[in-house]
Amino acid sequence: MAAVAYGARATETRDAPKAASEPEKKSPEAEALDQLKKDLRTNRKTAIGDAKGRARDKLLQLIEKLKMLRKIFADDPKAMAKALAAAAKELQGAVKDYAKAAKDSGEMFSQDLGAPPDTSLPPDQQAAARQTIEEEAKMEAHNDMDFIKTVRSLSNAFREELQTAKIKGVLTQPGKFERSDEVKDAEGALKELDQMTEDLDRQVRRDMPPGSLMKLAA
């Protein structure tokens, strides 16, 4: 009888369902699909980083360009206004490219955070994986806001130089220099740049990780 009872208990043990907390083992096909998804995300993240990097490089180039313009056109307000208009339009291009990459970045993190947890991992590892994504998203948002802050600073520097050129032009140029095509073009380019920057700011804040409670200022 004891042997029968033991055998019954052994059978119950073998047939007992797995504990709820025990990770589910994936099939080779599922593991291959997960690896493919990881590779695609890595490629996407790299492309986003490269695009943002190019926009940042352009921003830094324009900061240096302004220093050069101050030397070259210090006594030529008309040429300065024309050069500032061109520089502002270049910066518009950088902001546009950055905004496109930031949008893709926001969509990527939204997909990451909206995806179901990986049940092949223990609960603590699932929580750690999500926290890693949240921290990565927060850092990305901080970097985006740093870019916006620098764009605003350079835009203000352009505007100050344009004001200086207008004052010099009024004193040295014939006619109403402050209403010249060069000045109007520069003012229009700076106004459009400001609007694009504000749009990027709203976009980044909208795409911030839910519940991150981040207080960003730029």
C-alpha positions as CSV (number, residue, x, y, z in Angstrom):
1,M,0.0,0.0,0.0
2,A,2.8,2.4,0.8
3,A,4.4,1.8,-2.6
4,V,1.0,2.5,-4.3
5,A,0.6,5.7,-2.3
6,Y,4.1,6.8,-3.2
7,G,3.5,6.1,-6.8
8,A,0.3,8.2,-6.8
9,R,2.1,11.1,-5.2
10,A,4.9,10.9,-7.8
11,T,2.3,10.9,-10.6
12,E,0.6,14.0,-9.0
13,T,3.9,15.8,-8.8
14,R,4.7,15.1,-12.5
15,D,1.3,16.1,-13.6
16,A,1.0,19.3,-11.4
17,P,0.8,22.5,-13.4
18,K,3.8,24.8,-13.4
19,A,3.9,27.6,-10.9
20,A,2.4,30.8,-12.1
21,S,5.7,32.6,-11.6
22,E,7.7,30.1,-13.6
23,P,8.8,31.6,-17.0
24,E,7.5,30.1,-20.2
25,K,10.0,28.4,-22.3
26,K,10.1,29.7,-25.9
27,S,10.3,27.6,-29.0
28,P,13.3,28.0,-31.4
29,E,11.0,29.8,-33.8
30,A,9.8,32.3,-31.2
31,E,13.4,32.9,-30.1
32,A,14.4,33.6,-33.7
33,L,11.5,36.0,-34.1
34,D,12.6,37.9,-30.9
35,Q,16.1,38.1,-32.2
36,L,14.9,39.6,-35.5
37,K,12.8,42.2,-33.6
38,K,15.9,43.1,-31.5
39,D,18.0,43.5,-34.6
40,L,15.4,45.7,-36.3
41,R,15.1,47.9,-33.2
42,T,18.9,48.2,-33.0
43,N,19.1,49.3,-36.6
44,R,16.2,51.7,-36.1
45,K,17.8,53.2,-33.0
46,T,21.1,53.6,-34.9
47,A,19.4,55.3,-37.8
48,I,17.7,57.7,-35.4
49,G,20.9,58.4,-33.5
50,D,22.7,59.1,-36.8
51,A,20.0,61.5,-38.0
52,K,20.0,63.4,-34.7
53,G,23.8,63.5,-34.8
54,R,23.9,65.1,-38.2
55,A,21.4,67.7,-37.0
56,R,23.6,68.5,-34.0
57,D,26.7,68.7,-36.2
58,K,24.9,71.3,-38.4
59,L,23.9,73.2,-35.3
60,L,27.5,73.3,-34.1
61,Q,28.7,74.4,-37.6
62,L,26.2,77.3,-37.6
63,I,27.4,78.4,-34.2
64,E,30.9,78.6,-35.6
65,K,29.6,80.2,-38.8
66,L,28.0,83.1,-36.8
67,K,31.4,83.9,-35.3
68,M,32.8,84.1,-38.8
69,L,30.0,86.3,-40.0
70,R,30.5,88.8,-37.2
71,K,34.1,89.3,-38.4
72,I,33.4,89.3,-42.2
73,F,30.3,91.5,-42.2
74,A,30.9,93.7,-39.2
75,D,30.8,96.8,-41.3
76,D,28.4,95.6,-44.0
77,P,24.8,95.5,-42.5
78,K,23.2,94.6,-45.8
79,A,25.4,91.6,-46.3
80,M,25.0,90.6,-42.7
81,A,21.2,90.6,-42.9
82,K,21.4,88.5,-46.1
83,A,23.9,86.0,-44.4
84,L,21.7,85.8,-41.3
85,A,18.7,84.9,-43.4
86,A,20.6,82.1,-45.1
87,A,22.0,80.8,-41.8
88,A,18.5,80.8,-40.2
89,K,17.2,78.8,-43.1
90,E,20.1,76.3,-42.7
91,L,19.1,76.0,-39.1
92,Q,15.5,75.4,-40.1
93,G,16.7,72.4,-42.1
94,A,18.5,71.0,-39.0
95,V,15.5,71.4,-36.8
96,K,13.3,69.8,-39.4
97,D,15.6,66.8,-39.7
98,Y,15.9,66.5,-35.9
99,A,12.1,66.7,-35.5
100,K,11.6,63.8,-38.0
101,A,14.1,61.7,-36.1
102,A,12.6,62.6,-32.7
103,K,9.2,61.6,-34.0
104,D,10.5,58.2,-35.0
105,S,12.2,57.9,-31.6
106,G,9.0,58.7,-29.8
107,E,7.1,56.1,-31.8
108,M,9.8,53.5,-31.1
109,F,9.6,54.1,-27.3
110,S,5.8,54.1,-27.4
111,Q,5.9,50.7,-29.0
112,D,8.5,49.4,-26.5
113,L,6.5,50.6,-23.5
114,G,3.2,49.4,-25.0
115,A,4.5,45.9,-25.8
116,P,3.5,43.0,-23.4
117,P,6.2,41.8,-21.0
118,D,8.5,38.9,-22.0
119,T,7.0,36.0,-20.2
120,S,10.1,33.9,-20.7
121,L,11.8,36.1,-18.1
122,P,11.2,36.0,-14.4
123,P,9.0,38.9,-13.1
124,D,12.0,40.8,-11.6
125,Q,13.8,40.7,-14.9
126,Q,10.6,41.8,-16.7
127,A,10.4,44.8,-14.4
128,A,14.1,45.6,-14.9
129,A,13.7,45.4,-18.7
130,R,10.9,47.9,-18.6
131,Q,12.8,50.2,-16.3
132,T,15.7,50.2,-18.7
133,I,13.5,51.3,-21.6
134,E,11.9,54.0,-19.4
135,E,15.3,55.4,-18.4
136,E,16.5,55.2,-22.0
137,A,13.4,57.2,-23.2
138,K,14.0,59.8,-20.5
139,M,17.6,60.3,-21.5
140,E,16.6,60.6,-25.1
141,A,14.0,63.3,-24.1
142,H,16.6,65.2,-22.1
143,N,19.0,65.1,-25.1
144,D,16.2,66.4,-27.3
145,M,15.5,69.3,-25.0
146,D,19.2,70.1,-24.9
147,F,19.2,70.4,-28.7
148,I,16.1,72.7,-28.5
149,K,17.8,74.9,-25.9
150,T,20.9,75.3,-28.1
151,V,18.7,76.1,-31.1
152,R,16.9,78.8,-29.2
153,S,20.2,80.3,-28.0
154,L,21.6,80.4,-31.5
155,S,18.3,81.9,-32.8
156,N,18.5,84.6,-30.2
157,A,22.1,85.3,-31.2
158,F,21.0,85.6,-34.9
159,R,18.3,88.0,-33.9
160,E,20.7,90.2,-31.8
161,E,23.1,90.4,-34.8
162,L,20.2,91.3,-37.1
163,Q,19.2,94.1,-34.7
164,T,22.8,95.4,-34.7
165,A,22.9,95.3,-38.5
166,K,19.6,97.2,-38.6
167,I,21.0,100.0,-36.4
168,K,24.1,100.2,-38.5
169,G,22.1,100.1,-41.7
170,V,19.8,103.0,-40.6
171,L,22.9,105.1,-40.0
172,T,24.9,104.1,-43.1
173,Q,22.5,102.9,-45.8
174,P,20.3,105.1,-48.0
175,G,16.6,104.7,-47.7
176,K,14.7,102.8,-45.0
177,F,17.1,100.0,-44.4
178,E,15.0,98.4,-41.7
179,R,12.3,97.8,-44.4
180,S,14.7,96.4,-46.9
181,D,14.2,93.0,-48.5
182,E,17.3,91.6,-46.8
183,V,16.0,92.5,-43.4
184,K,12.5,91.3,-44.1
185,D,13.9,88.0,-45.4
186,A,16.0,87.5,-42.2
187,E,13.1,88.4,-39.9
188,G,10.8,86.0,-41.8
189,A,13.3,83.2,-41.6
190,L,13.9,83.7,-37.8
191,K,10.1,83.8,-37.2
192,E,9.6,80.5,-39.1
193,L,12.6,79.1,-37.2
194,D,11.0,80.0,-33.9
195,Q,7.7,78.3,-34.9
196,M,9.5,75.1,-35.9
197,T,11.4,75.1,-32.6
198,E,8.2,75.5,-30.6
199,D,6.6,72.6,-32.6
200,L,9.6,70.4,-31.8
201,D,9.3,71.3,-28.2
202,R,5.7,70.3,-28.0
203,Q,6.4,67.1,-29.9
204,V,9.1,66.0,-27.5
205,R,7.0,66.7,-24.5
206,R,4.1,64.9,-26.0
207,D,6.2,61.8,-26.7
208,M,7.7,61.7,-23.2
209,P,7.3,58.3,-21.4
210,P,3.9,58.2,-19.5
211,G,4.3,58.8,-15.8
212,S,7.9,59.9,-16.1
213,L,7.1,63.1,-14.2
214,M,9.9,64.7,-16.0
215,K,10.2,68.5,-15.5
216,L,11.9,69.7,-18.6
217,A,12.9,73.3,-19.3
218,A,14.5,74.8,-22.3
